[in-house]
Structure formats: structure tokens, C-alpha cells
Amino acid sequence: MVRIPVEPIPFGPFCLDAARSRLLRDGVEIDVRPQAFHVLHVLVQNSGRHVNYEQMIQAAWSGTLVSKHTVAVTVGEVKKVLGECGPWISYRPRLGYCLETPHADDLVRQGWHCWNRCTREGFERALCYFQRAARESNDPRAFEGASLSYLMMGTYGMRPARQMYQGFLQAHRRAVALSGLTPDLRADRAQGLHVFEHKIAEAEADLLQALREKPKWVPVHIRLSMLYAATGRLDEALEQVEEVRAIDPLAVPLPTSEVFVRFFRGELDAALIAARDALELHPYLPLGRALYAQALEYSGDTEEALKQYRMATVLCPDLPWLRALEAICLANSGRRAEAVAILQQLEELRDTEYVDAYFQSLLLHALGRKDEAFLELERAANENSAALFVLDVDPRMDPLRADARLGPIRNRVFGPEVGDCLQFRITNS
């Protein structure tokens, strides 16, 4: 009989769960004929070592004699199940069959491990691993990982948006060339179209197509909620949040997405409840704490808001805009000297690091330096700051909306294609 280990065995994008006799790829179960599963199990257990005919018969067929042709056909079936990873299984006369997971695969796994930290350092280390894997192989996962690393660093304002988006496009095109436009890659492209190119109609079409292909895929619903919220379609945004709740109430991005939508809807009590849920479930995500701080600030709890802004900075010290939000909170509560001190630190930091001009603009306005605030907003437009995608609905921008200088900047960012949400914000302020 085949020995069944207690723990599943990961290899590449796959996981062999012998206890349940199932094979998963990226968390999705793959149909495998029982005998082919036994053969794969033997090869995985002996990864990097050759398994000859006699060993295969003993382990995979429980000692029952079958022809070498039957073994070869079954191994061929396993290779088909593994798809483009099938060549990982090789054969040498007199030595037998061997499954060798390439070194590039280990690099991809290390890359995702770093990526999941959701910090600039994590994304940058992930990018290094993915790029090394891409140099060693033609594995589309390496290029997909690299493209997502660029996309996240640009979206979160960790590195210059234009530079990050160019890196994303190059890696994304290579991933698509290797594996086709999968729903995942389509959704990534949609995020780029939305956040960096402001092509709302194209982005929405891509997301809806990805949703048709993967109806219960949480990231697509999350991205749709962002798109709808940023374009003033707040009821549709909330519907997407509820869709996620129905699919997976413990999904990591669910609470923060709900805070994002509730805040723009002006539902501060509901935003606070969602923010506390986010904090309880995922206390180490800096974005969750920053959104919680924002909801607290607008609810009038300045001291707790400042505490949360500072905690977010401790968790992710390489996000200068978190300090800017803290300084805005200080300025709005009358603590001008402390806010000015942070502004000076950020201006000095700009000599060596990327500092998002969008948040500098908000901080300067909070300090009463309106002309300088508009100069920074112009700079944000020139740099294509990722934060601009919420310009039309961001309540922090409301004090600037009556100024005639905002309209031309807004139109330069979005162009004639995107409907004007400014009236929406003015009406609902």
C-alpha cells in the first residue's frame, strides 16, 4: 500500500494532499485518476531521486505486476495533469523516472512569501526573487509575481508611480505572452488601467470579464468595489463588498474594503465598525490601521486616530504618506507646530525617497498654505500619483473643490473620458 503522510506536500504551484487523495494547483483541486495520483505521489515523495520500474511497481501498484508500457503511459498521464510543469518529470534508462522541481520554483515561492508582508521592503525583496526566477526559467508565475510587485509598490505610493507602472507593463506583457490573458492577469491589467491610466470603461470591462470567468474570485469583487467607489457609484461599490462577504466572510481584504467604501459614503459609524473588525482580524496590516485612524479622525476621536496613524507607521515605516496623514490630523486639531515638524521631515526625506505629492498637498492645505497645496497637487498630476484615482470622491479634498484651480488639474488627470464626480462631492459634502 502507498504510505500516506499526515501533511500535504507542496511542490511548485501544486499541493499533493495524500490524506484526501487530491491534487491542488493554486488552491484549486485538479481531477486525477487514482492510479495516476499514486504514481505522482511516489514521484513527489522521491523528488530529486530516480524511481526505477521495480520501485514504482512496489510503491504505486502495491506490488502488482504491470508492464513497463503501462507505467510509461501512466507517467505520461501525470505529465499532462501537471500541464506546462510536466517536463519536470524526466526518464533515464536503467535509472527510471525523476521529478525535479526547478530552482526557479523555490525562488517564486520565496517571492510570494515576501510579497505577503505588504511592505515596501517585502515587495522589493519579492521583486528580486521573481526577477531571478524569470532569468532562470520561462515560468509565467515569475513574471506575474514581478508585475504584481511593481503594481503594489505603485498603487500604495511606495515608489514613483510612472516608474512602477512601466515595470508592471513590461512584466505583465511577458506573463500574458507565456500563459495567455488569464482572469488573474486580466484583473491585474484592469487595476493598472483604473489607477494609473484612468481608463474607467476599459478597466470595468476587464473586471467584469474576469468575473464571468471566475465568479467567486474575491480579488475581482474587491477591485470592482474600488473602481465603483472612486467613480461615485457608491451603491454598486457596497454591493461588491457584500458579494465578498457572501463568498468568504473572512477574506483578508474584506474589512478594509468596507471601510474604504463606507468612508466615501459618509457612513462613519459603519466605517468604524468595519475598521475595528479589520484590526481584530488583521492587526499587522498598516492599511487597515490607517483606514481605522481616518474613520476615528472624522468621527472626532483625534487622540485615538493619532495613536493608530503612528502604529501604522511603525508597522510600515517606508510609507511617508502615513506620516502626512498623521500631520494633517495634528494640524486639524490645532497642533500646528507638530504638523510643521513632520512636513519638514517629509520635505527632507524627498531628497532621497519618493514622497507622494498628493498627501503633501493635503498637509499643506491643512496648514493653511493653499497656494503651495495646489503646486503639490500639480506635482502629483505630473508624477501620476496613484492616490489621484480617488480625487473625485476623497472627502479630504472637499475644502479645495470650490477653488477654480482644481478643475483643470482634475481634467488633466482624468481626461474627457471620465465623467466628472466633483459635483457629486460638492452636493454630498
TILUM-296298 format. One line per 10 residues: number of its first residue (from 1); their letters; for each residue z, x, y of N, C-alpha, C. Coordinates in steps of 0.2 Angstrom, whole numbers. Last residue first. Layout:
! TILUM-296298
NUM) a) Z,X,Y,Z,X,Y,Z,X,Y ~ ...
END
This chain:
! TILUM-296298
429) sntirfqlcd) 2,-106,335,7,-102,337,13,-106,339 ~ -9,-114,332,-3,-115,327,2,-110,329 ~ -19,-111,341,-17,-118,340,-10,-118,336 ~ -20,-97,339,-18,-100,346,-15,-107,345 ~ -25,-97,326,-19,-94,328,-16,-97,334 ~ -38,-104,328,-33,-106,323,-26,-104,325 ~ -44,-96,337,-42,-102,339,-37,-105,335 ~ -47,-85,328,-42,-84,334,-40,-91,336 ~ -56,-85,318,-50,-89,317,-45,-88,323 ~ -73,-87,318,-68,-85,322,-61,-89,321
419) gvepgfvrnr) -82,-82,304,-80,-87,308,-74,-85,312 ~ -93,-68,302,-86,-71,300,-84,-76,306 ~ -105,-64,307,-105,-67,301,-98,-71,299 ~ -104,-56,319,-106,-64,319,-105,-67,313 ~ -90,-45,316,-97,-47,317,-98,-54,318 ~ -77,-39,315,-80,-44,310,-87,-46,311 ~ -76,-29,325,-74,-28,318,-77,-33,313 ~ -82,-35,336,-85,-29,334,-82,-27,327 ~ -74,-46,338,-81,-47,336,-84,-41,334 ~ -62,-39,342,-62,-44,336,-69,-44,333
409) ipglradarl) -65,-34,354,-63,-29,348,-64,-33,342 ~ -68,-45,361,-74,-41,360,-72,-36,354 ~ -55,-52,361,-61,-55,358,-66,-50,357 ~ -46,-44,368,-45,-44,361,-52,-47,358 ~ -47,-44,382,-49,-38,378,-49,-39,371 ~ -41,-56,387,-49,-56,386,-51,-49,382 ~ -27,-61,379,-30,-56,383,-37,-56,382 ~ -21,-70,371,-23,-73,377,-27,-68,381 ~ -17,-62,360,-23,-66,359,-25,-69,366 ~ -5,-55,360,-11,-51,363,-17,-56,363
399) pdmrpdvdlv) 4,-62,353,5,-60,361,-1,-57,364 ~ -1,-62,340,-1,-68,344,0,-66,351 ~ 1,-52,331,-5,-51,336,-5,-57,341 ~ 10,-56,322,12,-51,326,7,-49,332 ~ 3,-66,314,7,-68,320,9,-62,324 ~ -13,-64,309,-7,-60,310,-3,-62,315 ~ -26,-69,309,-20,-73,307,-14,-70,308 ~ -36,-59,312,-36,-66,315,-30,-71,314 ~ -32,-47,306,-32,-48,313,-32,-55,315 ~ -32,-44,293,-28,-49,294,-28,-51,302
389) flaasnenaa) -40,-33,293,-43,-38,289,-39,-45,290 ~ -35,-22,299,-38,-26,303,-41,-33,299 ~ -29,-13,290,-25,-19,292,-29,-24,296 ~ -38,-3,288,-38,-8,283,-34,-14,286 ~ -47,3,302,-41,2,299,-41,-4,294 ~ -59,9,307,-59,4,302,-53,3,298 ~ -58,17,318,-56,20,311,-57,16,306 ~ -62,8,328,-66,14,327,-65,18,320 ~ -51,0,327,-58,-3,325,-62,3,324 ~ -41,8,331,-40,5,324,-47,3,322
379) relelfaedk) -45,11,344,-45,16,339,-45,13,332 ~ -42,-2,349,-49,1,349,-50,6,344 ~ -29,-2,348,-32,-6,344,-40,-5,344 ~ -26,8,357,-24,10,350,-28,5,346 ~ -29,2,369,-33,8,367,-32,10,360 ~ -20,-9,368,-27,-10,367,-31,-4,366 ~ -8,-1,371,-9,-5,365,-16,-7,363 ~ -10,3,384,-10,8,378,-11,5,371 ~ -8,-9,390,-15,-6,391,-16,0,385 ~ 5,-12,387,0,-16,384,-7,-13,385
369) rglahlllsq) 19,-8,383,14,-4,386,7,-7,383 ~ 30,-15,378,28,-17,385,22,-12,388 ~ 34,-12,366,37,-8,371,35,-10,378 ~ 25,-20,359,32,-22,359,36,-18,364 ~ 14,-12,361,14,-19,364,21,-21,364 ~ 16,-1,353,16,0,360,16,-7,364 ~ 16,-8,340,23,-5,343,22,-4,350 ~ 3,-12,339,8,-17,339,15,-14,342 ~ -3,1,339,-5,-4,344,1,-10,345 ~ 2,6,327,4,9,333,2,4,339
359) fyadvyetdr) -5,-2,318,3,-3,319,5,0,325 ~ -18,2,320,-16,-5,321,-9,-6,322 ~ -18,16,317,-18,14,324,-16,7,325 ~ -9,24,305,-13,19,306,-13,16,313 ~ -10,41,303,-6,36,306,-10,30,308 ~ -12,55,293,-15,49,295,-10,44,297 ~ -5,70,299,-6,65,294,-9,59,297 ~ -4,79,309,-5,82,303,-7,77,297 ~ -3,73,321,-7,79,321,-8,82,314 ~ 5,62,319,-3,61,319,-6,67,319
349) leelqqliav) 18,66,321,15,66,314,8,65,314 ~ 19,63,335,19,70,332,16,70,325 ~ 18,49,334,13,52,338,13,60,336 ~ 30,47,327,24,45,324,18,48,328 ~ 40,51,336,39,54,329,32,53,326 ~ 38,42,346,36,49,347,36,53,341 ~ 42,30,340,35,31,342,33,38,343 ~ 55,33,338,51,33,332,44,33,334 ~ 59,33,351,60,39,347,56,39,341 ~ 57,20,355,53,25,358,54,32,354
339) aearrgsnal) 67,14,347,60,12,346,55,18,349 ~ 78,18,353,77,20,346,70,19,344 ~ 77,13,366,77,20,365,76,22,358 ~ 77,-2,364,71,2,366,71,9,365 ~ 83,-13,357,85,-6,356,79,-2,357 ~ 79,-27,358,82,-23,364,84,-16,363 ~ 72,-32,348,79,-33,348,83,-30,354 ~ 60,-26,349,60,-34,350,68,-36,350 ~ 62,-13,345,60,-15,352,61,-22,353 ~ 66,-15,331,71,-12,336,69,-14,343
329) ciaelarlwp) 53,-19,327,59,-23,326,65,-21,331 ~ 46,-8,329,44,-15,333,50,-19,332 ~ 52,1,321,52,2,328,51,-4,332 ~ 48,-4,308,55,-4,310,56,-3,317 ~ 34,-3,309,37,-9,309,44,-9,311 ~ 33,11,310,31,7,315,34,0,315 ~ 38,14,297,42,16,302,40,12,309 ~ 27,9,290,33,6,289,38,8,294 ~ 16,17,294,17,11,297,23,7,295 ~ 18,29,286,20,29,293,21,22,296
319) ldpclvtamr) 21,32,270,18,26,274,21,26,281 ~ 29,41,263,22,43,265,18,37,268 ~ 40,36,258,41,39,264,34,41,267 ~ 45,24,250,38,26,251,38,30,257 ~ 59,22,249,55,21,243,48,24,244 ~ 62,24,263,65,28,258,61,28,251 ~ 55,13,268,53,20,270,56,25,265 ~ 63,2,263,55,3,261,53,10,262 ~ 74,5,269,74,5,262,67,6,260 ~ 70,1,282,72,8,281,72,9,273
309) yqklaeetdg) 68,-13,281,62,-8,283,64,-1,281 ~ 81,-17,277,75,-17,272,69,-13,274 ~ 88,-15,289,90,-11,283,84,-11,278 ~ 81,-23,298,81,-16,299,83,-12,292 ~ 85,-35,292,77,-33,292,77,-26,293 ~ 98,-36,295,96,-35,288,88,-33,287 ~ 97,-36,309,101,-31,306,98,-30,298 ~ 90,-48,312,87,-42,313,91,-36,310 ~ 86,-62,308,91,-58,305,89,-51,306 ~ 76,-71,312,81,-69,317,87,-65,314
299) syelaqayla) 65,-73,305,70,-78,304,76,-77,309 ~ 58,-62,307,55,-68,311,60,-74,310 ~ 65,-53,299,65,-52,306,63,-58,310 ~ 63,-58,286,70,-58,289,70,-57,297 ~ 50,-56,285,52,-63,285,59,-63,288 ~ 50,-42,285,46,-45,290,49,-53,291 ~ 58,-39,274,60,-37,281,57,-41,286 ~ 49,-43,264,55,-46,265,58,-45,272 ~ 39,-34,266,37,-41,267,44,-45,268 ~ 45,-22,262,43,-23,269,41,-30,271
289) rglplyphle) 48,-25,249,54,-24,254,51,-25,261 ~ 35,-25,244,40,-31,243,45,-31,248 ~ 31,-12,246,28,-18,250,32,-24,250 ~ 39,-4,238,40,-4,245,37,-10,249 ~ 47,-9,223,40,-9,227,41,-9,234 ~ 59,-9,217,57,-2,219,50,-3,222 ~ 63,-22,213,66,-19,218,64,-12,221 ~ 57,-34,207,54,-28,208,57,-24,214 ~ 65,-45,206,61,-44,200,58,-36,201 ~ 72,-45,218,76,-46,212,72,-43,206
279) ladraailaa) 61,-45,227,66,-40,227,70,-40,221 ~ 55,-57,224,51,-51,224,56,-45,223 ~ 65,-66,228,63,-66,221,59,-59,220 ~ 65,-64,242,71,-62,238,69,-62,230 ~ 52,-69,245,54,-62,246,60,-60,242 ~ 54,-82,242,49,-79,238,51,-71,239 ~ 63,-85,252,65,-87,245,60,-82,241 ~ 56,-82,264,62,-78,262,64,-79,255 ~ 46,-91,263,44,-84,263,50,-80,261 ~ 53,-103,265,49,-102,259,48,-95,258
269) dlegrffrvf) 56,-101,278,62,-102,273,59,-100,266 ~ 44,-99,285,48,-94,284,54,-94,279 ~ 29,-103,286,35,-106,282,40,-101,280 ~ 18,-99,292,24,-100,296,29,-103,293 ~ 7,-94,285,8,-102,286,14,-104,290 ~ 10,-81,284,5,-83,288,5,-91,289 ~ 21,-82,275,22,-79,281,17,-82,286 ~ 15,-87,263,20,-91,267,21,-89,274 ~ 7,-76,260,4,-82,262,9,-87,266 ~ 16,-66,257,11,-65,262,8,-71,264
259) vestplpval) 24,-72,248,27,-70,254,22,-69,259 ~ 15,-72,237,18,-79,240,21,-77,247 ~ 13,-59,235,8,-63,237,10,-69,240 ~ 26,-56,230,24,-53,237,18,-56,239 ~ 27,-63,218,31,-65,224,29,-62,230 ~ 15,-58,210,16,-65,212,20,-66,218 ~ 13,-45,205,11,-46,212,12,-54,215 ~ 18,-46,192,21,-42,197,19,-44,204 ~ 21,-62,184,16,-57,186,19,-53,192 ~ 29,-72,179,32,-65,180,27,-60,182
249) pdiarveevq) 21,-83,177,27,-83,182,30,-77,184 ~ 6,-84,174,11,-79,172,16,-79,178 ~ -1,-96,177,-4,-92,172,2,-87,169 ~ 6,-102,187,5,-106,181,3,-101,175 ~ 6,-93,197,12,-95,194,11,-98,187 ~ -8,-92,200,-5,-86,197,2,-88,193 ~ -9,-105,206,-13,-103,200,-10,-98,196 ~ -1,-103,217,1,-107,212,-3,-107,205 ~ -10,-94,224,-3,-92,222,0,-96,216 ~ -21,-103,226,-22,-97,222,-15,-94,219
239) elaedlrgta) -15,-112,235,-17,-114,228,-18,-109,223 ~ -13,-104,246,-7,-106,242,-9,-109,235 ~ -26,-103,250,-23,-97,248,-17,-99,244 ~ -29,-116,253,-33,-113,247,-29,-107,245 ~ -21,-117,264,-20,-121,259,-23,-118,252 ~ -27,-107,273,-20,-106,270,-19,-111,264 ~ -39,-100,278,-39,-105,273,-32,-105,269 ~ -39,-89,287,-36,-95,289,-36,-101,285 ~ -42,-77,281,-48,-81,285,-45,-88,287 ~ -32,-73,275,-34,-69,280,-39,-72,284
229) aylmslrihv) -31,-82,264,-25,-82,269,-28,-78,276 ~ -42,-79,257,-41,-86,260,-36,-86,265 ~ -39,-66,253,-45,-67,257,-45,-74,260 ~ -27,-68,245,-28,-63,251,-34,-65,256 ~ -32,-76,235,-27,-78,240,-26,-74,246 ~ -41,-67,229,-43,-74,232,-38,-76,237 ~ -32,-58,224,-37,-56,229,-40,-62,233 ~ -25,-66,215,-22,-63,220,-26,-61,226 ~ -36,-70,206,-32,-75,210,-28,-72,216 ~ -38,-57,201,-43,-61,205,-40,-66,209
219) pvwkpkerla) -26,-53,194,-29,-50,200,-34,-53,204 ~ -25,-63,183,-21,-63,189,-24,-59,195 ~ -37,-72,174,-35,-65,176,-32,-65,183 ~ -42,-83,168,-34,-82,169,-32,-75,171 ~ -56,-82,168,-52,-87,172,-45,-86,173 ~ -67,-72,169,-60,-71,167,-56,-76,170 ~ -79,-77,174,-79,-73,168,-72,-72,165 ~ -75,-84,185,-78,-88,180,-79,-84,173 ~ -70,-73,192,-65,-79,190,-68,-83,184 ~ -81,-67,196,-76,-63,191,-71,-68,188
209) qlldaeaeai) -86,-77,204,-90,-75,198,-85,-71,193 ~ -76,-76,214,-77,-82,211,-81,-81,204 ~ -78,-63,219,-72,-65,216,-73,-71,212 ~ -91,-64,224,-90,-59,219,-83,-61,215 ~ -90,-74,234,-94,-75,229,-93,-70,223 ~ -81,-67,243,-78,-73,239,-83,-74,233 ~ -89,-56,247,-83,-55,243,-80,-61,240 ~ -99,-63,254,-101,-59,248,-94,-58,244 ~ -91,-69,264,-95,-73,260,-97,-69,253 ~ -86,-58,271,-81,-63,268,-85,-67,262
199) khefvhlgqa) -86,-43,274,-92,-47,272,-88,-53,267 ~ -78,-32,279,-78,-39,282,-83,-44,280 ~ -78,-20,274,-84,-22,277,-84,-28,280 ~ -64,-19,270,-67,-13,273,-74,-15,277 ~ -60,-31,263,-55,-27,268,-59,-22,272 ~ -72,-36,257,-67,-40,261,-64,-36,266 ~ -78,-26,250,-82,-30,254,-77,-34,259 ~ -66,-22,242,-69,-17,247,-74,-21,252 ~ -65,-33,234,-59,-31,239,-62,-26,244 ~ -77,-33,227,-75,-39,232,-70,-37,237
189) rdarldptlg) -75,-22,219,-81,-22,224,-79,-27,229 ~ -65,-27,211,-64,-21,215,-69,-21,221 ~ -72,-37,204,-67,-39,209,-65,-33,213 ~ -82,-29,197,-84,-34,202,-78,-36,207 ~ -73,-23,189,-77,-19,194,-80,-23,199 ~ -69,-34,181,-64,-29,185,-68,-26,190 ~ -81,-39,175,-77,-43,180,-72,-39,184 ~ -93,-25,176,-88,-29,173,-84,-34,178 ~ -108,-20,178,-103,-23,183,-99,-28,179 ~ -108,-6,167,-111,-12,170,-106,-15,174
179) slavarrhaq) -104,7,163,-102,1,159,-104,-6,162 ~ -111,16,171,-109,18,164,-107,12,160 ~ -113,11,184,-119,14,180,-117,15,173 ~ -100,8,187,-104,2,186,-110,5,182 ~ -95,21,189,-92,17,184,-97,11,182 ~ -103,25,200,-104,28,194,-101,24,188 ~ -99,16,210,-106,15,208,-107,19,201 ~ -85,20,211,-87,13,209,-94,13,206 ~ -87,33,217,-84,32,210,-85,25,207 ~ -93,29,229,-96,34,225,-93,33,218
169) lfgqymqrap) -83,20,235,-90,18,233,-94,22,229 ~ -72,28,236,-72,22,232,-79,20,230 ~ -76,37,246,-74,39,239,-74,33,234 ~ -78,28,257,-83,31,254,-82,34,247 ~ -64,24,258,-69,19,256,-76,22,253 ~ -58,35,263,-56,32,256,-61,27,254 ~ -65,37,275,-65,42,270,-63,39,263 ~ -61,25,282,-68,27,281,-69,32,275 ~ -46,26,282,-50,21,278,-57,22,277 ~ -36,40,279,-41,37,283,-45,32,279
159) rmgytgmmly) -22,34,269,-26,39,271,-32,36,275 ~ -14,23,268,-11,29,267,-15,35,269 ~ -16,9,270,-16,13,276,-13,20,274 ~ -19,2,258,-12,2,261,-11,7,267 ~ -33,4,257,-30,-3,258,-23,-3,261 ~ -34,18,254,-37,15,260,-34,8,262 ~ -27,18,242,-25,23,247,-28,20,254 ~ -34,9,234,-27,8,236,-25,12,242 ~ -47,15,233,-46,9,236,-39,7,238 ~ -44,27,227,-47,28,233,-45,21,237
149) slsagefarp) -40,21,215,-35,26,218,-38,26,226 ~ -52,15,210,-46,11,212,-41,15,216 ~ -60,26,208,-62,21,213,-56,17,215 ~ -53,32,197,-54,36,203,-55,31,209 ~ -54,22,187,-47,24,190,-48,28,196 ~ -68,22,186,-65,16,188,-58,18,191 ~ -69,35,181,-72,33,187,-69,27,190 ~ -62,33,169,-61,39,173,-63,37,180 ~ -69,23,162,-62,22,164,-60,27,169 ~ -81,29,158,-81,25,164,-74,23,166
139) dnseraarqf) -83,45,153,-79,39,152,-79,35,158 ~ -90,57,151,-93,51,154,-89,45,154 ~ -79,71,154,-82,66,150,-86,61,154 ~ -74,80,163,-74,82,155,-78,77,151 ~ -74,74,175,-78,81,174,-79,82,167 ~ -66,64,173,-73,62,174,-77,68,173 ~ -53,70,172,-56,66,166,-64,65,167 ~ -52,75,185,-53,79,179,-56,76,173 ~ -51,62,191,-57,67,193,-58,72,187 ~ -39,57,186,-45,54,185,-52,58,186
129) yclarefger) -30,67,191,-31,66,184,-38,63,182 ~ -32,65,205,-33,71,202,-34,71,194 ~ -28,51,206,-35,53,208,-36,60,205 ~ -14,53,203,-18,49,199,-26,51,200 ~ -10,60,214,-10,63,208,-14,59,203 ~ -13,49,224,-16,56,224,-16,60,218 ~ -4,39,220,-11,38,220,-15,45,220 ~ 8,46,221,6,43,215,-1,42,214 ~ 8,48,235,9,54,230,6,52,224 ~ 8,35,240,3,39,241,3,45,236
119) tcrnwchwgq) 13,23,226,15,28,232,9,32,234 ~ 13,17,214,11,13,220,13,17,227 ~ 15,20,201,20,21,206,19,18,213 ~ 3,19,194,8,13,194,14,14,199 ~ -3,31,195,-6,26,199,0,20,200 ~ 3,38,184,5,40,191,3,34,196 ~ -2,31,173,5,32,174,7,33,181 ~ -16,33,175,-13,27,176,-6,27,177 ~ -16,47,172,-18,45,179,-15,38,180 ~ -13,48,159,-8,51,164,-10,48,171
109) rvlddahpte) -24,42,154,-18,39,153,-12,41,158 ~ -34,51,158,-34,44,160,-27,41,160 ~ -29,62,150,-29,63,157,-30,56,161 ~ -32,57,137,-25,59,139,-24,59,147 ~ -46,57,138,-42,51,137,-35,52,139 ~ -49,70,138,-51,66,144,-47,60,144 ~ -48,74,126,-43,76,130,-43,72,137 ~ -52,61,114,-54,67,118,-48,68,123 ~ -46,59,98,-46,56,105,-47,62,110 ~ -54,59,83,-51,64,88,-52,60,95
99) lcyglrprys) -53,56,67,-53,53,73,-50,57,78 ~ -63,61,53,-58,63,58,-59,59,64 ~ -67,61,35,-68,58,42,-62,60,46 ~ -71,76,26,-70,69,27,-71,67,34 ~ -74,88,19,-68,88,23,-66,80,24 ~ -86,87,13,-81,90,9,-74,90,13 ~ -95,85,29,-95,85,21,-89,90,18 ~ -87,77,42,-89,83,39,-89,83,32 ~ -88,65,55,-88,66,47,-91,73,46 ~ -79,56,68,-84,61,65,-83,62,58
89) iwpgceglvk) -75,46,80,-74,47,73,-80,51,71 ~ -79,45,93,-73,48,92,-72,50,85 ~ -90,36,94,-91,43,92,-85,47,92 ~ -83,24,98,-85,25,91,-86,32,89 ~ -82,21,111,-77,26,109,-79,27,101 ~ -90,10,113,-93,17,116,-88,22,114 ~ -84,2,99,-89,2,105,-91,9,107 ~ -75,0,89,-72,4,95,-78,5,100 ~ -83,-7,80,-77,-11,84,-75,-7,90 ~ -91,3,76,-94,-2,80,-88,-6,84
79) kvegvtvavt) -82,10,69,-85,14,74,-88,8,79 ~ -79,1,58,-74,3,63,-77,6,69 ~ -92,2,52,-89,-5,55,-84,-3,60 ~ -92,15,47,-97,13,52,-95,6,55 ~ -81,13,38,-80,18,43,-85,16,49 ~ -89,5,29,-83,3,32,-81,7,38 ~ -99,14,25,-100,8,28,-94,5,32 ~ -91,24,18,-95,25,24,-97,19,28 ~ -85,17,8,-81,20,13,-85,21,19 ~ -97,13,1,-93,8,4,-88,11,9
69) hksvltgswa) -101,26,-3,-105,22,2,-101,17,5 ~ -92,30,-12,-92,33,-5,-96,30,0 ~ -85,15,-20,-90,20,-19,-89,24,-12 ~ -68,13,-25,-74,11,-22,-79,17,-21 ~ -53,11,-34,-59,15,-33,-65,11,-30 ~ -38,8,-26,-43,5,-30,-49,9,-28 ~ -28,14,-18,-29,17,-25,-35,14,-28 ~ -28,7,-7,-22,6,-11,-23,9,-18 ~ -37,9,3,-39,4,-3,-33,4,-8 ~ -31,18,11,-34,12,14,-36,7,9
59) aqimqeynvh) -25,28,3,-21,25,9,-24,19,11 ~ -34,31,-8,-27,30,-9,-24,27,-3 ~ -46,33,-1,-46,28,-6,-38,26,-7 ~ -43,44,8,-45,37,11,-44,32,5 ~ -41,54,-1,-35,52,3,-37,45,6 ~ -54,55,-7,-48,53,-11,-42,51,-7 ~ -62,59,5,-63,52,1,-57,50,-3 ~ -51,65,18,-56,65,13,-57,59,9 ~ -48,66,34,-46,62,29,-52,62,24 ~ -44,79,46,-49,76,42,-45,72,36
49) rgsnqvlvhl) -34,76,62,-35,79,55,-40,75,51 ~ -34,68,73,-35,76,74,-36,79,67 ~ -24,56,66,-28,58,72,-28,66,73 ~ -19,49,56,-20,56,54,-25,59,60 ~ -17,36,60,-11,40,58,-12,47,57 ~ -31,33,63,-26,34,68,-20,38,66 ~ -35,32,49,-38,37,54,-33,39,60 ~ -28,22,45,-27,28,41,-30,34,46 ~ -32,12,53,-25,13,53,-24,20,50 ~ -46,11,49,-44,13,56,-37,15,56
39) vhfaqprvdi) -43,5,36,-47,12,37,-45,15,44 ~ -37,-7,40,-34,-2,36,-37,5,36 ~ -48,-13,47,-42,-12,50,-38,-6,46 ~ -57,-15,37,-59,-10,42,-52,-8,46 ~ -50,-25,30,-51,-18,26,-53,-13,32 ~ -50,-36,39,-44,-32,36,-45,-25,33 ~ -60,-34,53,-60,-36,46,-54,-32,43 ~ -55,-38,70,-57,-33,65,-56,-35,58 ~ -56,-43,86,-57,-45,79,-59,-39,75 ~ -44,-38,98,-51,-37,95,-51,-39,88
29) evgdrllrsr) -34,-43,111,-35,-42,104,-42,-42,102 ~ -30,-34,126,-34,-40,123,-36,-38,116 ~ -25,-23,131,-21,-28,130,-24,-34,127 ~ -35,-13,130,-33,-15,137,-29,-22,136 ~ -37,-19,114,-40,-15,119,-38,-17,126 ~ -29,-20,99,-29,-22,106,-33,-17,110 ~ -28,-26,82,-30,-20,87,-31,-23,94 ~ -16,-30,70,-20,-32,75,-22,-26,79 ~ -5,-32,61,-12,-31,59,-17,-33,64 ~ 8,-31,65,5,-38,66,-3,-38,64
19) aadlcfpgfp) 11,-18,62,15,-23,60,12,-30,60 ~ 1,-11,68,0,-12,61,5,-18,59 ~ -8,-11,82,-1,-14,80,-2,-16,73 ~ -15,0,91,-15,-2,84,-8,-5,83 ~ -23,0,106,-17,0,103,-17,-3,96 ~ -35,9,117,-33,4,111,-26,5,110 ~ -40,18,126,-39,11,128,-36,6,123 ~ -32,31,117,-37,29,121,-35,22,125 ~ -20,23,107,-25,29,107,-31,27,111 ~ -3,19,102,-9,19,107,-14,24,106
9) ipevpirvm) 3,10,89,1,16,90,-5,16,96 ~ 19,1,88,12,1,89,10,8,91 ~ 32,4,77,30,4,83,22,4,83 ~ 34,5,63,38,0,67,34,-1,73 ~ 20,6,52,25,9,56,28,3,60 ~ 17,3,35,16,0,42,22,3,46 ~ 6,11,23,13,11,26,12,8,33 ~ -3,2,12,-3,5,18,4,5,21 ~ 0,4,-6,0,0,0,0,4,6
END
